[in-house]
Amino acid sequence: MKQAFLSLSLACAALAVQAAPTLPPMATIPAGSFTMGSLEPVIGDGSHNPRETPPHTVQVKSFRMARFETTVAQFREFVAVTGYRTEEQCWVFARGDGIKLADVKWDAPSVAPGDFHPVTCVSQRDATAYVDWLAQQTGRRFRLPSEAEWEYAARAGTSTKYPSGDASDVLCAYANMKDRRFRDAVKRDHGLDMPVTDCDDGAGYTTVVGMYPANAFGLYDVIGNVAEWVADCQHPDYAGAPADGSAWTRGCEGEYFITRGGAYSGSRLVLRSAARGHGGRTNASSLGEGFRLAEDLGDCSGSRCTEGDPAFAAALAAAQGSERARRSGQGGAQSGAK
Ligand SMILES: [Ca+2]
């Protein structure tokens, strides 16, 4: 009897371990101030949006930001445990119309081709539900970043157009963007003919997170791959925006929320550090929006708060290795999300 009880206890302990949500590696972002918004002149080619003005100084407290965009596998843990119902439909590329709302969810193979691709086809509501669950499960203060925190962390001390500098002709070395791979993929799969930046980043749709160099704060894919939901809702411009790094959630324009960083389908213009995207609160899109965790420092300390689960790092390294091998073995041909 005692033996059976012990076995049951061990089994329950194992289940408890299995049920613990994955903790990803987090970068500690130092406190500081920066100029948020665009300093570029309006030159009429769409590279400067009035919504990115006026440039203003923001003081940001130290916080943590996930080094990687939230992955399909991380989001799957949440849905499996809670039974959470995500949006039932998602915007996808479509032959003829360009895009359409379809019965596609976040876990469809076409938009979730691998565990370590960023989750997409998730709305701001879905993203918020995930971070709230993770915070509740772990006792840590996980949340979505504010828009100011996002731009501060993405710039990582730079005031250039992109985190990598001002040059757009080298962006393919730093981001999964709307490049020749994307053009070929949407032509092949959807019959669409889209203008792209004439470079090759190795990926047609979303790709495994962390395939390109990190910015100076150790964050990967801050531009490209998927655009990232933040906590802020939409306003016409930055007039009246908080100057303390907090999220701006009052006086919203409708039910719209902000995305940042541009996606695999984003032109070089929307990959700029100042560029702002948006979507309805329940709008899910594979075109595509995902998200990245932020966290208040709180009383969490030690390497576990920054390094995350060793199993996550090991499995991600393996996925990245497979992706590198696939790219080199197939001349970089991409079989990612559609
Ligand atoms: Ca690409």
Residues whose N, C-alpha, C, O or C-beta is under 5 A from the ligand:
A	BS01	CA	N176 M177 K178 D179 R181 F182 D201 A203 G204 Y205 Y264
